[in-house]
Amino acid sequence: MKRVETVDDARFKEVYSDPRFMKVPQKLKKVKIDDRFKKALKSKEFNLVQKVDKYGNRVDKRDTTMQNFYKL
């Protein structure tokens, strides 16, 4: 792994130790939702995206973008 060079300028020394500028771990990024909203992630009504193929026929496809941000 290549190490990122740090800037030695005194004006920017707080950037490397301030928690506001640190990357958030992936498992902490997702918001945990309770059972009341579980249907929004699992139901076909919420996750269905209507797409049309090159011949004009409808193709049903599930949208999984909400699962990137929320966990049950």
C-alpha positions as CSV (number, residue, x, y, z in Angstrom):
1,M,0.0,0.0,0.0
2,K,1.3,3.4,-1.0
3,R,1.6,5.9,1.8
4,V,0.0,9.3,1.2
5,E,2.3,12.2,1.7
6,T,1.4,14.6,4.4
7,V,1.8,18.4,4.2
8,D,4.2,19.9,6.7
9,D,2.5,23.2,6.7
10,A,1.5,24.2,10.3
11,R,-1.8,25.6,9.1
12,F,-3.0,22.2,8.1
13,K,-1.7,20.0,10.9
14,E,-5.1,19.8,12.5
15,V,-6.6,18.1,9.4
16,Y,-4.7,14.8,10.1
17,S,-5.8,14.5,13.7
18,D,-9.3,16.0,13.7
19,P,-12.1,13.3,13.7
20,R,-14.3,15.4,11.4
21,F,-11.9,14.8,8.6
22,M,-11.4,11.1,9.1
23,K,-13.1,8.5,6.9
24,V,-16.1,6.7,8.5
25,P,-15.8,2.9,8.5
26,Q,-18.2,1.2,6.1
27,K,-20.1,-0.6,8.9
28,L,-20.8,2.6,10.7
29,K,-22.1,4.4,7.5
30,K,-25.3,2.4,7.3
31,V,-28.3,3.5,9.3
32,K,-30.0,0.7,11.2
33,I,-33.8,0.8,10.6
34,D,-36.4,-0.9,12.8
35,D,-39.1,-3.4,11.9
36,R,-41.6,-0.7,11.0
37,F,-39.7,0.3,7.9
38,K,-38.4,-3.2,7.0
39,K,-41.0,-3.4,4.2
40,A,-39.3,-0.5,2.4
41,L,-36.2,-2.6,1.8
42,K,-37.8,-6.0,1.2
43,S,-41.0,-5.3,-0.7
44,K,-41.2,-5.4,-4.4
45,E,-43.4,-2.3,-4.4
46,F,-40.6,-0.1,-3.2
47,N,-37.7,-1.6,-5.0
48,L,-39.1,-2.1,-8.5
49,V,-37.7,-0.1,-11.3
50,Q,-39.4,-0.3,-14.6
51,K,-36.9,-0.5,-17.5
52,V,-37.5,-0.9,-21.2
53,D,-35.2,-3.1,-23.3
54,K,-34.1,-2.2,-26.8
55,Y,-37.2,-3.7,-28.3
56,G,-39.6,-1.7,-26.1
57,N,-40.5,-4.6,-23.8
58,R,-40.8,-3.9,-20.1
59,V,-38.2,-5.5,-18.0
60,D,-38.7,-5.6,-14.2
61,K,-35.6,-5.0,-12.2
62,R,-35.1,-4.6,-8.5
63,D,-33.5,-1.4,-7.2
64,T,-30.9,-2.2,-4.5
65,T,-29.6,1.3,-3.8
66,M,-31.5,1.6,-0.5
67,Q,-29.6,-1.4,0.8
68,N,-26.3,0.4,0.4
69,F,-27.4,3.0,3.0
70,Y,-29.7,1.1,5.4
71,K,-29.4,-2.2,7.3
72,L,-32.1,-4.2,9.1
